[in-house]
Amino acid sequence: MTSDAAAPRGWIDSLRMYGHPRVASMLFLGFSAGLPFLLVFSTLSAWLAQAGIERATIGMLSWVGITYSIKFFWAPVVDRLPLPLLTRLLGRRRSWMLLAQIGLAYGLALLALHDPATQLSAVIGCALLVAFSSATQDIAIDAWRIEAAEPAMQGNMSAAYQLGYRIALIVAGAGALYLAAEQSWDIAYLIMAALVGIGLLTTLLIAEPEQKISRDTLLQEERVTRFIEQRRHWPESLRHAGAWLIGAVVCPFVDFFQRNGLKLGLLILCFVGLFRLTDITMGVMANPFYLSLGYTLKQIAAIAKGYGVVMSILGAFLGGLAVARWGALRALVIGGIAVILSNLCFAALAIHGQPSIGGLALVISADNLAAGLAGSAFIAYLSGLTNTAYTATQYALFSSLFTLPGKLLGGGSGWVVDQIGFTGFFLYTSALGLPALWILLQLNRRLAKPSAAS
């Protein structure tokens, strides 16, 4: 079985790891990863709405986000394909980061130079370029994060990444809207394009991680050699294309199941797909719920979007400590229970039925602390599942898998609320967390068996 992502450490040692240079680097790389996200979603939607674009068209533009859920299709390319000159100068991870960041800056600058009212097709093309570059950057950053630090540091790396990511969401959300109101949309997007330089500079300053390939992986790679030898009668270009496909696409999947076994591998993949169901499904209906209780937009912005971000950062920080202290699986149990309980807090607020600032702050505190803690532990656990020979491909598969089921269920959230009301809806979302929690307890038992035997 894949080992836990972190061996237990003392609290002081766990806290001290936040000062490590590579953990600090993740803060800036997290910022670079989070910056483009809202700029092709809610911030862009606001610009389009002001430009008089129809709501139906704005809604369809949200499909740009599918790019993030299908990034595993080109992750093998990021894993294996060297870039001319850049890979030789920077290494395979940093070269792809740099290329993606150049694409980001170029796409955002192009967005600033087009008017949605008269050049909507060009705006859509620019948004697709930004989304594709952003997803590609995510693949490379995730691979660098996993390969650059030992397993015991992955909780801290995840927490630093989440902190940088959330700061970027504030900048790309509230910051970009403020700039657009005070200056113009083109100025706002040009400044956002300039801020991509933070990630670009970080990429140039950090070191390329050393690639470590296990003996089992080397044996597995012999499949590629055998493929070429057995097909000498094929044209050379076709042989090399087939060998690349086996090494980049087939081997990562075979490796995962060889290391974990078919039964345990499928159990882990089920857990990955189910763990985020509760918060992703609930999140779709959060704002409609606040408004239904009578909270104003200013109250929602201040408490849910402002104060809530601070609490999620604190939760991510605590999650990093928990992973370093107890290991990723045990921290995940705590986070999973906390997420379920936080949804029950929403149900209690729905039963109360009256807009209370204190009640909203309490519920937002519970929800964001739980999400931040569980998020750090989850990222650390997924990082521990990968083989550094196929980091980008395997992690891209995991990260796509854990968002897709929640997005599919989230699409029916409004219908569920219409049928059973908000109280029933939050009880339903709480129950969605139980299957993942049950699987998590099974995984913890499996981890404990070797320890008990020894």
N, C-alpha and C positions, 0 to 999 in steps of 0.2 A: 504493500500500500504506500501511496505517496505520503511522506512524512509531513508533520505539522510544519507550518511556515516559520515558526520561531521557537527556539528553546527558551524556557522560562529564565528570567533574569530578575535581579533585585530592582526595587523602585528607583533607586538612585542611578544605577547603571542604565535603566530604561529612559530616565529623564535626560541623562547626559548624552545619549545618542542623538538628541535633537540638535546638538551643536556640531555634529559631524559635517564636513564640507559637502559630501554628496547628498545628505539629507537637506541641507540648505539649498543646494542646486535644484532639488525637486520643487521648492517653493516657486522658483522662477519658471521652471518648465511647466508646472501646474498652471501658472498664470497664462503662459503661452497657449496651453491646451484649452483653457476656459474662455479666452478672449473672443474667438470667432463664433462660439456657440449661439449666443443670443443675437449676434449681428446678422445671422441668416434666419432667425426665428422671430421672437417678439419685437425686438428693436426694428428689424426690417419691416415687420407687419405694421408698426406704427407709422413708419415713413410712407408705406404704400397706402395706408388709410388716409393720411393727410394729402396724398397726391390724387385722391379720388378713385382709387382702384376698387372694384367691386369686392364685397366680402367673400363671395364664392371663389373668386380668383385668388384672394389672399389665403383662403383656407387650403386650396390646392397647392399653393406654394410651400406649405408645410411639409409636403412630400419630399422636399429637398433633404429633410432629416433622415429619410430612409438610408441615405448614404452612410450614416454612422452605424446602422444595423447590418449592413452587408459588406463591411470593410474586410471581413475574413476572405472575401473572394480575391482581393489583391494583396493580402498580407504575405502569402508565399513569395511574391515578387520582392517585397520589402525585405523579407528574410534572406533571400538568396541572390538577387540580381545586383551586382556591383555597378555603381554609377561611374561613368568615365571621369577620370581625374579626381572627382570629389571623394570617392571611396579610398583611393590611394592616399589622399591628403588627410582625411578625417576619420576613416574607418566606416564600417557598414552602417552603424546606428546613427552616428552624427551626420553622415552624408545625406541620408534620407530625411533626417530632421531639418537640415538646412534647406534642402530642395523644397520640402513642404512649406517651410516658413517663407521662402521667397514667393511661392505660389499664393500663400495667404496675403502677404503684403500687396502683391500685384493685384489679386482679386478684389481686396477691399478698396484699393486706390481706384480701380476701374469702376467699382460701384459708385464711388463718390463723384465720378465724372459723367454719370448717366442720370437722366431724369426719368423716373418711373412712369410719369404721365404720358411721355412721348416715346420712350425707349424701353418698354417693359420687357421685350424679348431679350435685349442686351442685359438688363438687370437680372433676369432669371439665369442667363448664362454665367454671369459673374458670381451669383449666389451659389451655383453648382460648383464653380471652380473653388470658391472659398470652402464649401462643405467637403469637397473631395480632398483638398489640401489639408483641411483640419483633421479629417478621419485618418489620412496618411500620417500626419504628424502624431496622432494618438498612438498608432501602431508602433512607430519608432520610439516614442517616449516611453511607452509601456515596456518595450523590450529593453531599452537602456536602464530603466529603473530596476527591473528584475535582475539584470546581469551585473549592474554596477555595485550592488550591495549584498552582503551575506544575508541568509534567511532571517537571522535574528533582528535585522534592521528593517525588514520589509514593512512592519507596522508603522514605524516612524517615517519611512519613505512615503507610505500611503497617506499618512496624516498631513505631511508637508505638501504633498501633491493636492490634497483636497483643500487645504488652506489657500494655496495659490490659485486654484481653480475658482473658489468662491469669491476671492478678491476680484478676479477677472470678471466674474458675472456681475458684480456691482459696477465695475468700470464700464462694461459693455451694455449694461442695462440702464441704471440710473444715470451714470456718467454720460453716456452717449445721448440719452434723452435731454439731459440738461444742456449739453453743448448744442444740440439741434435747436433747442428753444432759444438759447442766447445768441447763437451764431446762425448756423444753417446745417442741413443734413450733409451736404458735401464736406463742410469743414469737420463735422463730427466723424465721418467715416475716414477722412484723410488722417485725422489724429489717431484713430484706431489702427489704421495701417502703419503709422509710425510706431505705435506701441508694440507691434510685432517684433520690433528691434530688440525688445527685452529678451525674448526667447532666442532670437538669432544670436545675440551676444553671448548668452549662456551656452548655447551650442558650441560656439567657438572656444569658450574658456574651459569647459569640462573635458575630462579625459575619456577616451574610448575604453569601454570595459573589455577585459580580457575574456576571450571566448573559451569556455571549458567544455570539452566534449567527452562524454563517458565512453568506456570500452564497449558497453552495450550499443551505444549509438553508432560507434564506428563499425561494429558488426552489422548493424542494420543498414548502414550506408553501402555495404557491399552489394545490396540489392541493385544499386545503380550501376556498379561495375559489371555485375553479371548480366544486367539488361543490355549493356552496350556490347559485351562479348558475344552474347547469344544472338545478336542481330547485326552481325557484320555485313550481311547482304543488303541491309537497308541503306538508303542514302545517308551520308554523314549528318546532314542537318536534321533529318528526321530522328536519327538515333540520339543525338544530343538533346533534342526537344523532349523526347520521351524520357530520357534519363533525368532531365531537369524536373519534369512533371512528377516523377516518382520521388525524387529527393525532396522537392519543395512541398508537395501536396500529400502524397501517400504516406511517406515516412512519418510526418508529425502525428497523423491519426493512429498509425500502427504503433508508434512509440508510446502514446498515451495508454492504449489498451494493453500493451505488453508490460508496462510498468505497474498497472493497477489491476489487470485481469478484466475480463469482459463484464462480469457481474458487478464488481465494485466500480469499474469505470462508468457503467451505465447509471449506477446509483449516484455517483458524484455529479454526472451531467444532469440528472434529474434535480439534484439539490441546487446546482448552479441556475437552472432555469426557473426554479420555484422561489428562491430566497427573496428576490426583490418584488414578488407579486403584490405584497401588502402595500408598501409605500408607493409604488408606481401606480397601482390601480386607484388608491385613495387620492393621490396628488391631482388627478384629473378633475376631481370634484371639490377640491379644497376651496378655491375662490368662490364658486357658486354657493357653497355652504356658508361661508362667512357673510356673503351678501344676503342670503336668505334669512339670517338671524338679525339683520339690520345694521351690521357694521358698515361704516363708511369706507370709501376708497382710501382716504388718508389714514384711517386706523389700520386697515389691512396693510398698507404700504409700510407704516411705521413699525408695526408689531410682527406681521408675518414675513415681510420682505427685508426689514432692517434688523430688528432685534433677533428674528429667527436665524438670520445668517450668522450672527455672532454666536448663538447657541449651537449651531451646527459646526462651527469652527472649534468650539470647546469640546463638542462631542467627538470630533475627529481626533483632536489632541488626546483625549482620554482613551479613545480606541487604540491609538498608537502605543500608549503606555500599557494598555491591557494585553495587546498582542505580545509586546516585549516581555511582559511579566508572566503571562500564563500560556502563551501560544495562540495561534490564530483560531483553532477550532473551539477552544474554551471561551475565547473572547467572542466568537460568533454566537455561541449559545446565549451569553449575556445580552448581546446586541439583538438577537432574534426575539428573545422574551420581551426586551424593552420596546421593540417596534410594535409587537402585538398589544402590549399594555398602553402604549401611546395612542393607538387607534381606539382602544376602549375609552380613553380620555375624551376623544372626539365624540364618541357616542354619549358620554355623560353630558357634554356641553350641548349636544342636540336635544337631550331629554330636558335640560334646564330651560332651553328655548328662549332665553333673554340675552341680549348683547351685554356682556360684562367684560370690561377691559382686563380686569384681573384674571377672569376665567380664560380669556383668549390667550393672555400672556403665559398662563400656566400650561395650557394645552400645547402652545407653540414651543415652549421650553422642553416639554417632554418629547414631542415629536422630533424636533431638530437635534436634541441631544442623542436620542436613540438612533436616528438616521446617520448622524456623524460617526457614532461609535461603531455601529454595524457596518458602515461603509469602509472604514479603515480596516476592520478585521476581515471583511469580505475581499477587498483588494489584496491584502496580504496573503489570504488563503489561496486565491486564484494564482497569485505569483508563485506560490510554492508548488503548484500543480504542473508548472511548465518545465520543459527540458531546454536548457540554454542553447542547444543546437537548433531548436525550432521555436524560440521564444515568441517572436512576432506572430507567427501563424497560430500557435496554440492559444496565446492570450487573446488574440483578436477573435477567435472562435468563442472563447469563454465570455468575453465582454459583449459580443453580439447575442449570445444565448441568454444572458441574464436580463437583457432589456426587452427582447422580442415578446415573450409571453405576457409580460406586464402591459406592453403597448397594445397587444391584441385584446386583452381583457379590459383595458382601460377604455377602449372604444365603446364598450357597452355600459360604462359606469352610469351615464345619464339615464339609460333605460332602467337600470337596477334601482336608482333613486326614485324614479317615477313609480315603480311597482311597490317598494317597501319603505320609502322614506329615508331620511338621512340617518336616523338611529339604526335602522335595520342595515343600511348600507355599511356603516362603520363596524357593526358586528360581523357582517359578511367579510369585509376586508381584514378584520382581525383573524377570522377563521382561515383565510387564505394563507396565513403564515404558519399554520399548524403542520401541514405536510412537510415543509422544509425543516421545521424544528424537529420533527420526528426523525427524518433522515439524518439530521445533524447529530442527534443523540446516538444513532447507530454508528456513525463515523467516529464519534468520540469513543464508543465502546471498543471498536476495532483498534483504535490507536492505543487504548489502555491495555489491551490483551498482551502485547509483547512486553510492556513494562511490568505487568503483573507476573508474567512468566519469569522475567529476569530477576 
